[in-house]
Amino acid sequence: AFYPKKSYLNSMPNRQKAQKIPSPAAIIIGGGLAGLTLTAHLSRRGVPVMCIDREPAFKNGVRDVRTTAISYGSHFVLDAAGVWDEMKDKSC
């Protein structure tokens, strides 16, 4: 579990103090394809997980629209993670 030091909490603005600090069983660093896939796998299996990326999902009101080439075998991993059905209609 992640427990920030009290001095860190005392330096936070009041609105951040009011938010509940999650206690994930796993923290995934990186919100790219691999990090998000692992997050989906663990979450689907009931593991409390947090995915942290250095960039926000929306930056200046715009969603990240990077593209990724997915190999034939990778689509099976994404399907097992429960995300392929949402992706397949947007693929080439």
N, C-alpha and C positions, 0 to 999 in steps of 0.2 A: 504494500500500500504506500501511497505517496502522502507524506505529511510535511507541508512546508514549515519552515522555522517561524516562530512567532514574530520575529523581527520583520520577516517578509510580509506576513499578514498585516502587521501594523503599518507598513508603508503603502499598502494598497488603498486605492480610492474606496469610499464607502459602498458604491454599487458593486464592486468586485467582492468585497468582504461578505456581502449579503448572499452571494451565490454559493450553493453547496459545492464543496470540493469533492469531486468523484474519487472513488477508490477502486480503480480498475485492477484486474488480476494481471493484465498485460498492457504495455504501452508500446505501440508501434510508431517508430520514428520514420516519417516519410509518407506522404500522401500520394505517391505515384501509383502506377498500376500494381506493382508487387505489394506495396504497403496496404493499399485499399483492399486488394484481394485477400490478403492474410487477415485483415480486420473483419471482412465479411465472413470468412471461414470460421474464425473464432467466435464471432458474435452469433452466428447461426447455430453454433454448438453450445450456446448459453454462457460463454466466457465473457465476463465484463471486460471490455477492451476500449482503449482510447487510441485514436490515431492522431498524431501531431505532425503538422507540416509547417515549414517556414513561411509559406505563402497562404493567405486566406483563400477560401473557396471562391469568394467574390471579392475582387479587387476593383475599387472605384465603380462598384455596381455592375461589373462585367464578370461573367463566369469564365473559368479557365477552359479554353477550348482546344487544348493541345490534342494532337492525334497520335495514335499508337498503332503499329502493325502487330497483329495478333496471329501467331502461328496456328496451324490446324490443331496441334496438341494442346495449346494454351486455352482454346475455347472449352475443352473438357474441364480444365481447372476452374475457369470462370463459371461454368455450369454447375460444378460441385459447390461453388461458393454461393450459388443462388442469384447470380447477377447476369448470366448470359441472356436469359429471356428478355431482359430490358435492353440489352446491348445489340442483339442480333438484328433488329429492324433498322438500326442506325449504322450498320456495317455495310461495307462494299461487297 
